[in-house]
Amino acid sequence: MNVPSLLLAGGRWRYFPVPLGFSLFQGLHNSCCRKKSTAPKKIIPHVDFSDENAKESGKALDKLFSSEQQASILHVLNTASNKELEAFTLLRGKKSLSIVEHREKFGPFQNLESLMNVPLFQYKTTIQVCNSILNPETGGKKRKLQENRLLRKLIKPEIGRERLKAINSIVSIVSGTRRIAWAHLDRKLAVLDWQQTEYCRLMKGTYLSSVYLEEISSVISKMPKADFYVLEKTGPSFQNSSLFPILLHFHIMEAMLYALLNTTFTQDGHHQVLSMNRNAVGRHFELMIGDTRTSGKEVVKQLLSESVLKEEPRVFFPLDKIVHYRQMFSSTEQYRVEELYDSLLQAIAFYELAVFNTES
């Protein structure tokens, strides 16, 4: 007579018929502790490939690097201090310390193959370390990588460094809900043009594309030609529904300016219009209090004064225009026309952060 019992088989509980008087534990014991087979086994000799692989890897390393390159790598490995080794990206942390300890215990490295005897160093790691010693990402390369990351955060869309170096002049544009201002500066930070204009028909509740096209086309007709046009990139919070009309207005303005000022984009695919991070400009002029940007009025006022009082001011206002610019600033001082101030500060920050920083 068989009695159904549960046994764990293949990771699942299954029913097995068990003869009466046969213990479940006996079954488990017999299934796990079977007698060894008396059939003759096929004997496979144990081969240790570790030494053979190491020799082959060592030979491969000799083929990858010339004798001069090997000598340069070994010189660094045998003479550099722990701190100097950490200057190489792949040797930071425990790897540099392991090299120094191995060197002190076993003497200088005689060949590249001996580097694989150091803890944490395998064949691929050794190749990467040797390449990093020959082509270190320190100094200029490391600085350029950091500058590129900062540049991507600063301006959109991305633009090549060569085009930035070739800039002769830019027009910095800042638009608000009722007015738009621009500043035209050359690479010597001379202010060639700086003005504002109001648009009355926008944000009337209808947001007609035709009205935006007419108004913005009229504004652009007054702007000077330049290598690049730099727009202020703002981002009102989506969480505040009352700001949606303003956000919509800014997006329409930005889209119109991109379309109308990128005159050669369809021919060469090169962007002439860029958007610059507003808070990055604020940080550059120390206008940020937490996440809030304060008025740039006092900074602009100081720049205007320095242009007259200092022999080498930060910004140059042409003598034939300085009186006009100071009068324009005075007339708007009471009303705090932020677009006018911000257009000038954005232009200066663009040159100092995006252009001059990439020239070294």
ROPA-692008 format. One record per residue (C-alpha): chain; x, y, z; residue number from 0; residue in one letter. Coordinates in nm, 3 decimals. Last residue first. Example, Ala and Ser with C-alpha at 12.3 -4.5 7.8 and 13.67 -1.06 7.14 Angstrom:
// ROPA-692008
 c       x       y       z   k r
 A   1.367  -0.106   0.714   1 S
 A   1.230  -0.450   0.780   0 A
END
This chain:
// ROPA-692008
 c       x       y       z   k r
 A   4.282   7.897  -2.269 359 S
 A   4.008   8.031  -2.498 358 E
 A   3.718   7.840  -2.345 357 T
 A   3.683   8.058  -2.033 356 N
 A   3.678   8.375  -2.245 355 F
 A   3.375   8.261  -2.444 354 V
 A   3.124   8.086  -2.216 353 A
 A   3.173   8.238  -1.871 352 L
 A   3.317   8.585  -1.932 351 E
 A   3.154   8.643  -2.270 350 Y
 A   2.813   8.510  -2.168 349 F
 A   2.832   8.686  -1.831 348 A
 A   2.883   9.024  -2.001 347 I
 A   2.589   8.968  -2.238 346 A
 A   2.365   8.850  -1.954 345 Q
 A   2.450   9.157  -1.747 344 L
 A   2.351   9.390  -2.032 343 L
 A   2.019   9.215  -2.105 342 S
 A   1.947   9.192  -1.732 341 D
 A   1.960   9.566  -1.671 340 Y
 A   1.722   9.647  -1.957 339 L
 A   1.484   9.361  -1.870 338 E
 A   1.482   9.472  -1.506 337 E
 A   1.326   9.810  -1.570 336 V
 A   1.327   9.928  -1.211 335 R
 A   1.060  10.199  -1.247 334 Y
 A   1.248  10.481  -1.072 333 Q
 A   1.574  10.388  -1.240 332 E
 A   1.421  10.395  -1.588 331 T
 A   1.497  10.760  -1.667 330 S
 A   1.835  10.737  -1.496 329 S
 A   1.935  10.436  -1.707 328 F
 A   1.839  10.609  -2.030 327 M
 A   2.028  10.921  -1.922 326 Q
 A   2.335  10.710  -1.845 325 R
 A   2.307  10.534  -2.180 324 Y
 A   2.277  10.862  -2.374 323 H
 A   2.575  11.014  -2.193 322 V
 A   2.781  10.702  -2.258 321 I
 A   2.700  10.698  -2.629 320 K
 A   2.965  10.919  -2.792 319 D
 A   3.221  10.807  -2.535 318 L
 A   3.167  10.441  -2.618 317 P
 A   3.068  10.234  -2.311 316 F
 A   3.340   9.983  -2.226 315 F
 A   3.268   9.712  -1.970 314 V
 A   3.504   9.590  -1.697 313 R
 A   3.670   9.929  -1.684 312 P
 A   4.036   9.988  -1.774 311 E
 A   4.115  10.353  -1.700 310 E
 A   3.843  10.370  -1.440 309 K
 A   3.616  10.668  -1.364 308 L
 A   3.399  10.688  -1.676 307 V
 A   3.333  10.319  -1.746 306 S
 A   3.343  10.260  -1.372 305 E
 A   3.029  10.471  -1.322 304 S
 A   2.829  10.279  -1.585 303 L
 A   2.943   9.946  -1.441 302 L
 A   2.838  10.058  -1.092 301 Q
 A   2.489  10.147  -1.210 300 K
 A   2.464   9.811  -1.386 299 V
 A   2.554   9.631  -1.062 298 V
 A   2.305   9.843  -0.868 297 E
 A   2.019   9.756  -1.105 296 K
 A   2.084   9.383  -1.117 295 G
 A   1.772   9.309  -0.912 294 S
 A   1.759   8.992  -0.701 293 T
 A   1.753   8.631  -0.812 292 R
 A   1.576   8.383  -0.587 291 T
 A   1.697   8.026  -0.536 290 D
 A   1.889   8.113  -0.219 289 G
 A   1.965   8.482  -0.244 288 I
 A   2.125   8.514  -0.587 287 M
 A   2.263   8.841  -0.723 286 L
 A   2.631   8.753  -0.686 285 E
 A   2.715   8.873  -1.040 284 F
 A   2.809   8.527  -1.167 283 H
 A   2.539   8.370  -0.951 282 R
 A   2.270   8.578  -1.122 281 G
 A   2.406   8.489  -1.466 280 V
 A   2.390   8.121  -1.373 279 A
 A   2.037   8.183  -1.242 278 N
 A   1.919   8.298  -1.585 277 R
 A   2.058   7.997  -1.776 276 N
 A   2.135   8.108  -2.129 275 M
 A   1.934   8.020  -2.439 274 S
 A   2.114   8.027  -2.773 273 L
 A   2.018   8.158  -3.118 272 V
 A   2.262   8.129  -3.408 271 Q
 A   2.225   7.753  -3.436 270 H
 A   2.401   7.587  -3.726 269 H
 A   2.205   7.352  -3.955 268 G
 A   2.376   7.498  -4.264 267 D
 A   2.090   7.590  -4.500 266 Q
 A   1.778   7.552  -4.283 265 T
 A   1.959   7.722  -3.993 264 F
 A   2.058   8.031  -4.192 263 T
 A   1.802   8.279  -4.054 262 T
 A   1.799   8.156  -3.696 261 N
 A   1.665   8.495  -3.580 260 L
 A   1.301   8.449  -3.684 259 L
 A   1.249   8.089  -3.568 258 A
 A   1.440   8.114  -3.241 257 Y
 A   1.280   8.450  -3.161 256 L
 A   0.931   8.312  -3.229 255 M
 A   0.990   8.002  -3.015 254 A
 A   1.125   8.210  -2.727 253 E
 A   0.836   8.455  -2.739 252 M
 A   0.580   8.173  -2.753 251 I
 A   0.747   8.002  -2.457 250 H
 A   0.759   8.324  -2.256 249 F
 A   0.389   8.398  -2.321 248 H
 A   0.286   8.045  -2.220 247 L
 A   0.481   8.079  -1.896 246 L
 A   0.314   8.412  -1.826 245 I
 A  -0.033   8.264  -1.892 244 P
 A   0.055   7.963  -1.669 243 F
 A   0.169   8.171  -1.372 242 L
 A  -0.170   8.149  -1.193 241 S
 A  -0.140   7.768  -1.204 240 S
 A   0.153   7.771  -0.960 239 N
 A   0.293   7.419  -0.970 238 Q
 A   0.436   7.474  -1.318 237 F
 A   0.702   7.700  -1.161 236 S
 A   0.841   7.978  -1.378 235 P
 A   1.144   7.871  -1.582 234 G
 A   1.353   8.141  -1.744 233 T
 A   1.611   8.109  -2.020 232 K
 A   1.738   8.452  -2.122 231 E
 A   1.810   8.466  -2.492 230 L
 A   2.150   8.499  -2.659 229 V
 A   2.166   8.599  -3.025 228 Y
 A   2.488   8.496  -3.194 227 F
 A   2.719   8.624  -3.467 226 D
 A   2.550   8.964  -3.467 225 A
 A   2.326   9.191  -3.675 224 K
 A   2.169   9.489  -3.501 223 P
 A   1.813   9.481  -3.366 222 M
 A   1.549   9.724  -3.492 221 K
 A   1.394   9.480  -3.743 220 S
 A   1.383   9.224  -3.462 219 I
 A   1.131   9.438  -3.271 218 V
 A   0.893   9.470  -3.567 217 S
 A   0.917   9.098  -3.636 216 S
 A   0.833   9.040  -3.269 215 I
 A   0.514   9.245  -3.284 214 E
 A   0.389   9.109  -3.616 213 E
 A   0.465   8.744  -3.535 212 L
 A   0.314   8.773  -3.188 211 Y
 A  -0.004   8.918  -3.338 210 V
 A  -0.021   8.640  -3.600 209 S
 A   0.028   8.374  -3.334 208 S
 A  -0.277   8.499  -3.145 207 L
 A  -0.229   8.480  -2.770 206 Y
 A  -0.600   8.555  -2.706 205 T
 A  -0.581   8.676  -2.345 204 G
 A  -0.432   9.019  -2.408 203 K
 A  -0.082   8.889  -2.342 202 M
 A   0.069   9.078  -2.637 201 L
 A  -0.079   9.392  -2.792 200 R
 A   0.126   9.653  -2.608 199 C
 A   0.485   9.569  -2.693 198 Y
 A   0.747   9.792  -2.532 197 E
 A   1.099   9.865  -2.651 196 T
 A   1.443   9.845  -2.500 195 Q
 A   1.793   9.967  -2.571 194 Q
 A   2.164   9.893  -2.567 193 W
 A   2.390   9.914  -2.873 192 D
 A   2.764   9.892  -2.929 191 L
 A   2.857   9.820  -2.567 190 V
 A   3.229   9.736  -2.574 189 A
 A   3.304   9.408  -2.401 188 L
 A   3.617   9.354  -2.611 187 K
 A   3.435   9.057  -2.767 186 R
 A   3.164   9.287  -2.905 185 D
 A   2.846   9.377  -2.720 184 L
 A   2.488   9.440  -2.843 183 H
 A   2.241   9.469  -2.554 182 A
 A   1.872   9.390  -2.588 181 W
 A   1.546   9.473  -2.414 180 A
 A   1.187   9.347  -2.451 179 I
 A   0.878   9.493  -2.289 178 R
 A   0.537   9.413  -2.143 177 R
 A   0.553   9.056  -2.008 176 T
 A   0.930   9.039  -2.007 175 G
 A   1.192   8.973  -2.272 174 S
 A   1.569   8.958  -2.236 173 V
 A   1.793   8.958  -2.543 172 I
 A   2.174   8.958  -2.558 171 S
 A   2.307   9.045  -2.903 170 V
 A   2.650   8.900  -2.969 169 I
 A   2.974   9.016  -3.132 168 S
 A   3.302   8.885  -3.272 167 N
 A   3.262   8.515  -3.190 166 I
 A   3.535   8.289  -3.329 165 A
 A   3.622   8.128  -2.994 164 K
 A   3.258   8.029  -2.944 163 L
 A   3.247   7.863  -3.285 162 R
 A   3.560   7.665  -3.202 161 E
 A   3.415   7.553  -2.869 160 R
 A   3.128   7.378  -3.044 159 G
 A   2.770   7.457  -2.942 158 I
 A   2.521   7.275  -2.724 157 E
 A   2.164   7.406  -2.743 156 P
 A   2.146   7.546  -2.481 155 K
 A   2.379   7.747  -2.259 154 I
 A   2.508   7.727  -1.903 153 L
 A   2.460   7.364  -1.804 152 K
 A   2.627   7.241  -2.122 151 R
 A   2.907   7.494  -2.070 150 L
 A   2.975   7.363  -1.721 149 L
 A   3.017   7.009  -1.854 148 R
 A   3.239   7.133  -2.137 147 N
 A   3.454   7.329  -1.892 146 E
 A   3.506   7.018  -1.677 145 Q
 A   3.613   6.815  -1.979 144 L
 A   3.843   7.096  -2.088 143 K
 A   4.005   7.112  -1.745 142 R
 A   4.071   6.738  -1.744 141 K
 A   4.227   6.758  -2.087 140 K
 A   4.444   7.057  -1.997 139 G
 A   4.586   6.927  -1.671 138 G
 A   4.507   6.563  -1.606 137 T
 A   4.348   6.304  -1.827 136 E
 A   4.683   6.122  -1.853 135 P
 A   4.781   5.966  -2.186 134 N
 A   5.082   5.739  -2.119 133 L
 A   4.985   5.681  -1.756 132 I
 A   4.619   5.634  -1.851 131 S
 A   4.720   5.381  -2.117 130 N
 A   4.921   5.179  -1.864 129 C
 A   4.627   5.187  -1.619 128 V
 A   4.383   5.067  -1.884 127 Q
 A   4.615   4.782  -1.988 126 I
 A   4.666   4.676  -1.626 125 T
 A   4.292   4.679  -1.558 124 T
 A   4.233   4.451  -1.857 123 K
 A   4.493   4.199  -1.735 122 Y
 A   4.402   4.206  -1.369 121 Q
 A   4.520   4.447  -1.101 120 F
 A   4.321   4.467  -0.775 119 L
 A   4.614   4.322  -0.573 118 P
 A   4.954   4.368  -0.741 117 V
 A   5.087   4.060  -0.922 116 N
 A   4.946   4.197  -1.249 115 M
 A   5.203   4.479  -1.230 114 L
 A   5.474   4.214  -1.277 113 S
 A   5.368   4.173  -1.641 112 E
 A   5.456   4.535  -1.709 111 L
 A   5.824   4.464  -1.646 110 N
 A   6.089   4.491  -1.376 109 Q
 A   5.868   4.661  -1.116 108 F
 A   6.081   4.796  -0.833 107 P
 A   6.130   4.601  -0.510 106 G
 A   5.919   4.326  -0.359 105 F
 A   5.789   4.480  -0.036 104 K
 A   5.832   4.852  -0.104 103 E
 A   5.707   4.818  -0.462 102 R
 A   5.408   4.612  -0.353 101 H
 A   5.318   4.873  -0.092 100 E
 A   5.351   5.160  -0.342  99 V
 A   5.140   4.980  -0.603  98 I
 A   4.874   4.884  -0.348  97 S
 A   4.849   5.247  -0.232  96 L
 A   4.788   5.365  -0.589  95 S
 A   4.519   5.099  -0.638  94 K
 A   4.345   5.163  -0.306  93 K
 A   4.207   5.505  -0.394  92 G
 A   4.291   5.671  -0.723  91 R
 A   4.492   5.488  -0.984  90 L
 A   4.241   5.499  -1.270  89 L
 A   4.214   5.882  -1.262  88 T
 A   4.590   5.945  -1.263  87 F
 A   4.674   6.214  -1.007  86 A
 A   4.650   5.936  -0.748  85 E
 A   4.993   5.814  -0.861  84 L
 A   5.148   6.146  -0.757  83 E
 A   4.991   6.120  -0.411  82 K
 A   5.118   5.763  -0.361  81 N
 A   5.465   5.869  -0.471  80 S
 A   5.592   5.818  -0.823  79 A
 A   5.930   5.648  -0.879  78 T
 A   5.873   5.283  -0.970  77 N
 A   5.531   5.304  -1.135  76 L
 A   5.618   5.625  -1.319  75 V
 A   5.948   5.486  -1.452  74 H
 A   5.776   5.160  -1.541  73 L
 A   5.526   5.344  -1.761  72 I
 A   5.797   5.543  -1.939  71 S
 A   6.013   5.232  -1.996  70 A
 A   5.714   5.042  -2.133  69 Q
 A   5.638   5.327  -2.372  68 Q
 A   5.997   5.329  -2.498  67 E
 A   5.996   4.950  -2.541  66 S
 A   5.673   4.973  -2.740  65 S
 A   5.342   4.879  -2.582  64 F
 A   5.079   4.629  -2.692  63 L
 A   5.325   4.350  -2.777  62 K
 A   5.484   4.350  -2.432  61 D
 A   5.137   4.343  -2.276  60 L
 A   5.048   4.037  -2.483  59 A
 A   5.357   3.854  -2.355  58 K
 A   5.250   3.927  -1.998  57 G
 A   4.899   3.807  -2.072  56 S
 A   5.037   3.479  -2.213  55 E
 A   5.254   3.432  -1.906  54 K
 A   4.964   3.507  -1.673  53 A
 A   4.742   3.266  -1.861  52 N
 A   4.997   2.984  -1.826  51 E
 A   5.045   3.052  -1.458  50 D
 A   4.670   3.051  -1.393  49 S
 A   4.584   2.752  -1.614  48 F
 A   4.608   2.493  -1.338  47 D
 A   4.527   2.157  -1.494  46 V
 A   4.347   1.886  -1.303  45 H
 A   4.354   1.553  -1.488  44 P
 A   4.013   1.419  -1.579  43 I
 A   3.962   1.063  -1.460  42 I
 A   3.664   0.890  -1.618  41 K
 A   3.509   0.698  -1.333  40 K
 A   3.477   0.321  -1.313  39 P
 A   3.131   0.205  -1.215  38 A
 A   3.094   0.137  -0.842  37 T
 A   2.861   0.432  -0.802  36 S
 A   2.868   0.601  -0.465  35 K
 A   2.577   0.520  -0.248  34 K
 A   2.306   0.778  -0.235  33 R
 A   2.294   1.028   0.046  32 C
 A   2.044   1.290  -0.066  31 C
 A   1.772   1.063  -0.207  30 S
 A   1.834   0.797   0.060  29 N
 A   1.806   1.046   0.342  28 H
 A   1.491   1.204   0.201  27 L
 A   1.332   0.865   0.164  26 G
 A   1.435   0.760   0.509  25 Q
 A   1.289   1.080   0.644  24 F
 A   0.956   0.999   0.481  23 L
 A   0.966   0.665   0.658  22 S
 A   0.861   0.354   0.471  21 F
 A   0.612   0.156   0.669  20 G
 A   0.358   0.183   0.393  19 L
 A   0.518   0.241   0.055  18 P
 A   0.552   0.609  -0.047  17 V
 A   0.365   0.750  -0.347  16 P
 A   0.523   1.089  -0.427  15 F
 A   0.341   1.422  -0.430  14 Y
 A   0.543   1.732  -0.530  13 R
 A   0.673   2.041  -0.355  12 W
 A   0.874   2.257  -0.598  11 R
 A   1.243   2.356  -0.622  10 G
 A   1.337   2.060  -0.839   9 G
 A   1.192   1.814  -0.593   8 A
 A   1.077   1.885  -0.240   7 L
 A   0.887   1.580  -0.118   6 L
 A   0.530   1.548  -0.006   5 L
 A   0.377   1.211   0.081   4 S
 A   0.113   0.989  -0.066   3 P
 A   0.085   0.654   0.114   2 V
 A   0.133   0.340  -0.093   1 N
 A   0.000   0.000   0.000   0 M
END
